[in-house]
Amino acid sequence: MKFNTTILKNRNFLSYWSGGLISELGDAMFLLALNWMVVEKTGSGLILGTIMACISLPQILLVTIGGVVADRLNPKWVMIASDAVRGLIMAFLLVMSFRGVVPIWTLFVMAIVYGCMDAAFFPAQSAFQQRLVSSEQYTQSFGLLMIGFQVAAIAGPVIGGTLISKWSYQLVIAANGLSFICSILLLLLVKPIPIDSDDEEKDKLSFSSDIQVGIRYVLKNHLILTTSLSAFLVNACVQATFIAMPFLAKQAHLGAQGFGLMNMGIGIGGALAALFFAFIRIQKPTPKMTLLACFFEGFAFLGLVVARDLWLLIGTMLVIGIMEAVVNTIAPSVNQKIIPPQLIGRVISFMIVLMSGSEPLARAFSGWMIQWSGVTVLLICTGILEIVVAVIGYFMPVVRNYGLEQPPIESYD
């Protein structure tokens, strides 16, 4: 570990970081508004879970295509196009909201469009981020990006909850739309590091063959395969817990502002961890670090069962935020050290399928479980499952031996 601030002199990275911060702030406000709108208008965990599933399902079905697009085209323009479409869907929701209560069907349309755009955005984002800094700065770059994410997670729910309580949902929707415009303008300023690419190979490979390249790489790299399958179950636990949060707030009679403060707890915890990673260079991040964070996060989920006071809930959410930041900083740093830049879009896209494949089912099932068994049973199940997955993954030989003998995989044909 070494204290280092040279990354702050990288203007391209700072422009990218600023755009991401603004966009994530808008998303955090809108996500709270969406959750609370559905809970307030319908009181149905099933409807909320299904809307969230409609975001995840297109991501999983289309992300491998998005990965090929990210590797074949300029990932910067893929991200800009995705932001533009999501800005338009916010304009659509705003227009519909002025006609009265936002119809539920429009939220399903929004969810599906968001999911489709995310399928293109996330692989392009991974490819683009790898071209902004040197490999020695991966952990720091993810730490700084996590700071932006957590600042948004802290401020977004509080601002969103206040706007909803004192004014209306329309202000939140409009703010999210404007955030996408700001993100596009800042992305236009960024000039990434050029990489060597094999244009002849791109011309020879068909679209389906390109997808198979990413799949074969993941299947041959046992470490990436193991951590991706572990993430499949961990992400199911996380998504189910987040679906439970607004109902937990409602059950504790905390209101929209109390729900916003719970989300703020996650943001504060994540920001504390992100500050550490942003300025302390971790030269050898390992999968063990990720699984230890998952282990403690599982216990925090169980803690939500007994924490009914607002401040206890905020404190527990703070721990969850710290663990989430550790996972979302260390895991991608390990991946980007392993995966060749020319393959990052295709490989990451298939990893997203493996890691996020559980999310639509988890969101829909958790909504059903809340409806029929209650929030407490759901939180107990998610906590226990994540602890078990973390323990098993930690003692897998490919995880324990990481760094001792980790030869790069050159052949992926």
N, C-alpha and C positions, 0 to 999 in steps of 0.2 A: 504494500500500500504506500502511496506517495501523494503528497499534496501538490496540486498542479492547477493552474488557471489559464493556460495558453489557449484552451478551447474558446474562451471568451473573446479572443481576438479574431475569430473566424466569422467574417461578416455574412457569408452565405448561410452558415449554420444559424446565426442569430436571426436572420430574416425568416428562415424556415421555422425557427422556434417561435418567433413572435406571431406568425400566421397561425401556427398550431394552437398557441395559447388562446387567441381570440376565438378560433373555431370551437375549441373544446369548451370555452366558457359558455358560448351559445348553446352547445349540445347539452351541457350540464343543466342549464336553466330549462331547456326544452324537455329533457328527460324527466325532470321532476314534475314539470307541468303536465306532461303526458300521463305519468303514473297517477298523480293526484286527480286529474280530470276524470280518468276512468274509474278510480275508486270512489270519487265523490258522486259521479253521475250514475254509476251502475252498481257499485259495491260488489262487483263480481271478480273473484280471483281468476275464474276461468277465462273471462274476456281479456283481462290484463295479460295473463299468461299466453293466450293465443295471439294477441297483438305482438308481444315480444318474440314469440316463435316465428311470426311472419317476417320479422327482421332477420332472424338467424337462418331460416330455411333457404332463402335465395343466396345468402352468402355461401352456404355449404354447397349448393347445387352448381353455382356459377364461378366459384373462386378459382378453380383450376384453369378455367378459360381466362379469368382475369390475370392469373400468373403468367400465362403465355403472352397476353397482350402487354403486360408490364415489361417482359424481356424483349419483345419484338419492337415495341414503340418506345418513345421517350416517356419514362414514368412520370416526369413532371407534368406533361400535358394530360396524361391519364388522370392524375390527381385533380388538375384544374377542371377537367370535364365533369368529374364526379362531384366536385364542390358546386359547380354551376347547376347541375340537375337537382341537387339537394336544396339549393337556394330557391329554385323554381317551385319545388314541392311545398316549401314554407310559404311562398306567395299564394299557392293554391289553397292551403289551409287557412291563411289569413282571410282570403276572399270568402271562403265558406263560413268562417266564424262570424263575419259581419251580417250574415243572413240569420243569425240566431245561434242556438247551441250547435256546436260542431257535431255533425252526424257521425255515428260510430263507424260507418262504412268508409268515411274519408280517412280515418285513422288506420284502417287496414290497408288502404291504398298507399298511404304514406309509408307504412311499415315495409311493404313489399318493395317500393321504389328505393327506400333507404337500403334495404338488404342487397338489392341488385347493385347499387352504387358502391356499397362497402366491398362487394366481391371484386370490384376492379381497384378500389382505392387501397385496400390493405396490402396486397402484393406490390403495388406500385410504390407505396410508402416505404416498405422494407427495402426495395431496390434503391430508392432515392436516398434514404438515410445512410446506406452503406457507402454512398458516393460523396458524402458531405465532410467526413472526417477520416483520419488514418485509423488503422485497426487498433492502435494503442489507445485511442480515445473512445472506443465503442462504449465502454462502461460509463465514462463521463457523459458522453452524448445522451445515452439513455437516461442517465441521472437527471440531466438538465431538462430533457423532454418530460420526464416524470414530474419534475418540479412544476412545469407548466400545466401538466394534467391535474396535479393535485391542487394548485392554486385555483384552477377552474372548478375542481371538485369542492373546494372550500367556499369560494365566492358564489359560484353558479347557483347551488341550491338555496343559499340564503337570499340572494338577489331575486331568484325566481319565486321563492315562497313569499317574499315581501310584495313583489309585483302582483302576484295572484291575490294575496290577501287584501291589498289596498286598492288595486286597480282591476286588471283583467288578464285573461290568458292571451289576449291578442298582442299585448306588449311583449310577452315572452316569445311568441311565434315570430313577430317582426324582428326582434333582436337576434334570434337565431339566423334568420335570413340574411341580415346585414353582416353577421359574422362570416358567412361563406364568401361574401363579396370581398371583405378584408383579407381573408385567407388567399383568395385568388390573386389579388394585387401584390401581396408579399411573395407568393410563389414565383411570380413573374420576375422578381428581382434576383432569384437564386440561380447561381451557375455552378452545377455540381462538378466533381472531379471526373474527367473522362476515363473510361475503362476500355481495355482491349476487348473487342468482340469479334466473333467469327461470322462475318456476314455470309460467307459461302455456305456455312452449316445451316444458318437460318433459312436460306433459300432452298436447301435440299430437304429440310424436314417439313412434313405436313403439320397441320395444327394438332391433330391427334398424337402424332409422334412427339411433338414438343411436350405435350402433357405427360406422355409416358416417360420422358427423360426425367422429369421431376419426381415421378412416382418411383422409378427404379432407384434413383439416388437415395431417397428416404428409406426404401426397403433394404438397401445395402448397408446403410449406416445404422448400426444397431443402437447407438446412443440416441440419435435423433428419433428413431422409431420408438424406443423405450420411453423417452421423456414425452413424446407426443401422445402415446397411449395413456400415460399417467395423467397428462393434462386433460385428456378426454373425460376422465372421471372427476378430476378436481374442478374443471370448469362447470360441470353439471352441478356440483355442490355450491359453487359460487353463484351461479345464475339462479338457482332455486332460492338461495338465501336472500339475494337482492329482490326477487319477486315478493318475498315475505316481508320485506322492510316496511312498505307503506301500511300493510295490515297490522304489523307490530306497532307502528306509530298510532294508528287508529284505535287499536285495542287498548293502548295506554293513554288515550284521550289527549294526544299531543298536538293534533292539528297539523296544518300544512307547514307552519313555521317550525314546529317540533321535528317534523320529518326532515325539513331542511337542515336543522341543527344536527340530526343524526348523520346525514350525508356529509356535513361539514366535518364531523369527527373523522370520517374516512379520509377526507382531504387533508386534514392537519397531520394525521399519522403518516400518510403517503408523502407529504411535503417534507417532514422531518427525515424520513429515510432517503428521499430523493436528494436533499441537500448534502447528505453524507456522500452519496455516490457521485454527485456532481463535482465535488472538489477533492475527493480522495480516490485516486486512480487504483482500481482493482486490476492488477495485471493478469491474474489467473483466476477468473471466475469459474466456478464448477457447478455441475448439476446438483451436488449435495447441498449447496447453499439454497437452491430453489426448493428442494424437497423438505429441508428443515423449516423453511418459511411456511410451506403448506401444512406441516405437522402442527405448528403453533396456531395457524389460522383455523384449523379444525377445532381446537380447544376454544378459540374465540367465538366460533359459531355456537358451541354449547353454552358459552357464557351469556349469549343473548337470551337463552331460555329463562335464566334467573334474574337478569337485569331488567327491571321494570321502571325504575326511576330514570328520569331523563338524563341525568349526569352519568349514571352507570352505563346507560345505553351509549352515550357519546364516547365514554372511555373505552368501552368494548369495541365500538366502531373505529376508534383511533388505532387500536391494536390491529384490527383487520386491515386498515389502510397501510400500516407499516409493512405487514406481511405481503400485501398485494404489490406494493412498490418494490420489495425485494425480488419477488417472482418476476415482475415485468421489467426489471432492469438486468438481473443476472441471466435469466433464460435467453432473451434475444442476443445478449452479448456473447454467450457461448455459441449460439447458432451462427452468428455472423462471422465468428472466428473460424468456423468449420466449413461453411458453405461457400463455394466459389462465386464471385460476383456475377459471372455470366449466367449462373443458374438460379440466382436468389429468388426471382419472381416465381419460377415454376416450382422450386422446392418449398418455399414458404407457402405457396397456395395449397399444395397437398398437405403440408403440415397443418394449415388452418382447417382443412377438411377433417383431419384426424382429431385435432385438439378441440374443435368447436362442433363436431358432429353431434355431440350430446346436448347442445344448448337448446335447440327447438323443442326436443322432447322434454328436457328438464324444465323449461319454462312452462310448457303446456301442462305437464304432469304436476308441477308444484302448484299451479293455479287450481287444478282439480283437488290436490291433497289439502290445500288450505280450505277449500270449499267444504270438504267432507271430514277432515281429521283435525284441522286447526293448525295454527302457526307453530305451536310448541312441538308437535310431532315431527313436522317438517324440519325444524332446526336441529332436533336431536339426530335425525337420520343423516342430514348433511354433515354435521360435525363428526360423527363417528366414521362415516365413509371416507371423508378427507384424511382423517388421522390414519386409517388403515392403509389407504393408497400411498401416503407419504412414507410410512414405515417399510412397506414392501418395496417401493421404488428405491429407497435409500440403500437397501442391502442387495440390490441387483448387481451382479459382477461388473457389467458394463458401466455402471455409475460409479462404483467404488474404485474402479481401475482408471477412471478418466484422468488424463494427464500423465499417466505412467507410460502407456503405449497407445497413442491416438493417431495412427497413420492417416493422412488425408486420402480420401477416395477420389482417385483421378478418373477412373473409368466409370461411366454411367450409361454406357450403351448396352 
